[in-house]
Amino acid sequence: MDISFLLRGLIIGFSIAAPVGPIGVLCIRRTLAEGRVSGLISGLGAATADAIYGCIAGFGLTFISSILISQQVWLRVVGGAFLCYLGLRTFLSSPTEQAASAAASAAASAKGNGLAGAFASTFFLTLTNPMTILSFAAIFAGLGVVSAGGNYVSAGVLVLGVFIGSALWWFILSGGVGVFREKFTPLGLQWVNRISGSIIIGLGLLALLSLI
């Protein structure tokens, strides 16, 4: 096993995850409102989806990538609409209600209910962006990792590196934002909800308008 492929994958995964988009905004908001664990789990949902797209590109599953790309219009519609829904829900959420139900939320999270939803939402949003696979395909081809060459081990190690790199970014982001969580008042959290919700709604509308 060539350790350089793991390091390359780590850099690729970190670089793809780092730009702050709708997933980043969700991660920041959930970290502030619900804690570091919720923010981290949200990021891991995106990291898992990145790893899946990395597998498709790395192992040369062209028939899957072709299907995803051919259906990208519907995927963007669903993804954009879901972003608008999440943004509106975030915008209208009340930090006072969150504080009043903190114990209940913590119990639900401990059982995995809240965390499962956080993971699923970011996983779904990342999967509805099929253009990500083109980025992975181009990068993997540039690195010379193609299934036609039979180098499945290198491709697998590279994909593992992508997941670790992406997960590392979300760990850093949720941990860093979590440091400031206790300093936010209910009014401050309300503004976080409104600003985050507006940004997410805007990104959802942009995704929908890009189809015109």
C-alpha positions as CSV (number, residue, x, y, z in Angstrom):
1,M,0.0,0.0,0.0
2,D,1.4,3.4,-1.0
3,I,0.9,5.8,1.9
4,S,1.2,8.7,-0.5
5,F,-2.3,7.9,-1.8
6,L,-3.7,8.2,1.7
7,L,-2.0,11.6,2.1
8,R,-3.3,12.7,-1.3
9,G,-6.8,11.6,-0.5
10,L,-6.6,13.4,2.9
11,I,-5.6,16.6,1.2
12,I,-8.3,16.2,-1.5
13,G,-11.1,15.5,1.1
14,F,-10.0,18.4,3.3
15,S,-9.9,20.8,0.3
16,I,-13.3,19.8,-1.0
17,A,-15.0,20.1,2.4
18,A,-13.3,23.3,3.5
19,P,-15.1,25.9,1.4
20,V,-18.1,27.1,3.4
21,G,-21.3,26.3,1.6
22,P,-24.7,25.2,2.8
23,I,-23.3,22.2,4.7
24,G,-20.8,24.5,6.5
25,V,-23.5,26.9,7.5
26,L,-25.7,24.0,8.8
27,C,-22.7,22.6,10.7
28,I,-21.9,26.0,12.3
29,R,-25.5,26.7,13.2
30,R,-26.1,23.2,14.7
31,T,-22.9,23.4,16.7
32,L,-24.0,26.7,18.2
33,A,-27.6,25.6,18.8
34,E,-27.2,22.0,19.8
35,G,-23.5,21.4,20.6
36,R,-20.3,20.1,19.0
37,V,-21.5,16.5,18.6
38,S,-24.5,17.6,16.4
39,G,-22.2,19.8,14.3
40,L,-19.6,17.0,13.9
41,I,-22.3,14.4,13.0
42,S,-23.7,16.8,10.4
43,G,-20.3,17.1,8.9
44,L,-19.7,13.4,8.9
45,G,-22.9,13.0,6.8
46,A,-21.3,15.1,4.1
47,A,-18.0,13.3,4.5
48,T,-19.7,9.9,3.9
49,A,-21.4,11.2,0.8
50,D,-18.0,12.5,-0.4
51,A,-16.5,9.1,0.1
52,I,-19.3,7.5,-1.9
53,Y,-18.7,9.8,-4.8
54,G,-15.0,9.2,-4.4
55,C,-15.7,5.5,-4.7
56,I,-17.7,6.0,-7.9
57,A,-14.9,8.0,-9.4
58,G,-12.0,6.0,-8.1
59,F,-13.3,2.6,-9.1
60,G,-14.5,3.7,-12.5
61,L,-18.2,3.1,-12.0
62,T,-19.1,5.0,-15.1
63,F,-22.6,3.7,-15.4
64,I,-23.6,5.1,-12.0
65,S,-21.9,8.4,-12.7
66,S,-23.6,8.6,-16.0
67,I,-27.0,8.0,-14.4
68,L,-26.4,10.7,-11.8
69,I,-25.2,13.3,-14.3
70,S,-28.1,12.6,-16.7
71,Q,-30.5,13.1,-13.8
72,Q,-28.7,16.2,-12.4
73,V,-31.7,18.5,-13.2
74,W,-34.0,16.6,-10.9
75,L,-31.4,16.1,-8.3
76,R,-30.8,19.9,-8.2
77,V,-34.5,20.6,-8.0
78,V,-34.8,18.2,-5.0
79,G,-31.6,19.5,-3.4
80,G,-32.6,23.2,-3.9
81,A,-36.1,22.6,-2.5
82,F,-34.7,20.8,0.5
83,L,-32.2,23.6,1.1
84,C,-35.1,26.1,1.1
85,Y,-37.0,23.9,3.5
86,L,-34.0,23.6,5.9
87,G,-33.3,27.4,5.6
88,L,-36.9,28.3,6.4
89,R,-37.0,25.9,9.3
90,T,-33.7,27.3,10.6
91,F,-34.9,30.9,10.2
92,L,-38.1,30.4,12.1
93,S,-36.6,28.3,14.9
94,S,-36.7,29.9,18.3
95,P,-33.6,29.8,20.6
96,T,-35.9,30.1,23.7
97,E,-37.7,27.0,22.7
98,Q,-34.4,25.3,22.1
99,A,-33.3,26.2,25.6
100,A,-36.6,25.1,27.2
101,S,-36.3,21.7,25.5
102,A,-32.6,21.3,26.0
103,A,-32.9,18.3,28.3
104,A,-35.4,16.6,25.9
105,S,-33.1,17.3,23.0
106,A,-30.1,15.9,24.8
107,A,-32.0,12.8,25.6
108,A,-33.1,12.4,22.0
109,S,-29.6,12.9,20.8
110,A,-28.3,10.4,23.2
111,K,-30.7,7.8,21.7
112,G,-29.4,8.8,18.3
113,N,-32.7,10.3,17.0
114,G,-31.5,13.9,16.6
115,L,-28.1,12.9,15.5
116,A,-29.4,10.5,12.9
117,G,-31.5,13.3,11.4
118,A,-28.5,15.6,11.4
119,F,-26.4,13.0,9.6
120,A,-29.1,12.1,7.1
121,S,-29.9,15.7,6.1
122,T,-26.3,16.6,5.2
123,F,-25.7,13.2,3.6
124,F,-28.8,13.8,1.4
125,L,-27.8,17.3,0.5
126,T,-24.3,16.3,-0.6
127,L,-25.6,13.4,-2.7
128,T,-27.9,15.8,-4.6
129,N,-24.9,17.6,-6.0
130,P,-23.8,15.1,-8.7
131,M,-21.3,17.6,-10.1
132,T,-19.1,16.6,-7.2
133,I,-18.4,13.4,-8.9
134,L,-16.9,15.3,-11.9
135,S,-14.4,16.9,-9.5
136,F,-13.4,13.6,-8.0
137,A,-13.1,12.0,-11.5
138,A,-10.9,14.8,-12.7
139,I,-8.7,14.7,-9.6
140,F,-8.4,10.9,-9.6
141,A,-7.6,10.8,-13.3
142,G,-4.9,13.4,-12.7
143,L,-3.4,11.3,-10.0
144,G,-3.4,8.2,-12.3
145,V,-5.8,6.2,-10.1
146,V,-8.1,4.4,-12.5
147,S,-9.8,1.0,-12.3
148,A,-8.7,0.2,-15.8
149,G,-5.2,-0.2,-14.5
150,G,-6.4,-2.6,-11.9
151,N,-5.1,-0.5,-9.1
152,Y,-8.1,-1.1,-6.8
153,V,-6.0,-1.0,-3.6
154,S,-4.6,2.5,-4.4
155,A,-8.1,3.7,-5.3
156,G,-9.5,2.3,-2.0
157,V,-6.7,4.0,0.0
158,L,-7.3,7.2,-1.8
159,V,-11.0,7.1,-1.0
160,L,-10.3,6.4,2.6
161,G,-8.0,9.4,2.7
162,V,-10.8,11.5,1.2
163,F,-13.2,10.5,4.0
164,I,-10.5,11.1,6.7
165,G,-9.6,14.5,5.2
166,S,-13.3,15.6,5.0
167,A,-14.0,14.3,8.5
168,L,-11.0,16.2,9.8
169,W,-12.3,19.5,8.5
170,W,-15.7,19.0,10.1
171,F,-14.0,18.0,13.4
172,I,-12.0,21.2,13.3
173,L,-14.9,23.4,12.4
174,S,-17.4,22.0,14.9
175,G,-14.7,22.1,17.6
176,G,-13.6,25.6,16.9
177,V,-17.2,27.0,16.7
178,G,-18.1,25.0,19.9
179,V,-15.6,27.1,21.8
180,F,-17.7,30.1,21.4
181,R,-21.1,28.4,22.0
182,E,-21.4,29.4,25.7
183,K,-20.8,33.0,24.8
184,F,-24.0,33.3,22.7
185,T,-27.1,34.8,24.4
186,P,-30.6,33.7,23.3
187,L,-30.7,36.9,21.2
188,G,-27.4,36.1,19.6
189,L,-28.6,32.6,18.8
190,Q,-31.8,34.1,17.3
191,W,-29.6,36.2,14.9
192,V,-27.5,33.1,14.1
193,N,-30.7,31.3,13.2
194,R,-31.9,34.2,11.0
195,I,-28.6,34.8,9.2
196,S,-28.0,31.0,8.7
197,G,-31.5,30.5,7.5
198,S,-31.3,33.3,5.1
199,I,-28.0,32.1,3.7
200,I,-29.3,28.5,3.3
201,I,-32.5,29.7,1.6
202,G,-30.5,31.9,-0.7
203,L,-28.2,29.0,-1.7
204,G,-31.3,26.9,-2.3
205,L,-32.9,29.5,-4.6
206,L,-29.6,29.9,-6.5
207,A,-29.6,26.1,-7.0
208,L,-33.1,26.3,-8.4
209,L,-32.4,29.4,-10.5
210,S,-29.3,27.8,-12.1
211,L,-31.7,25.5,-13.9
212,I,-33.3,28.3,-15.8
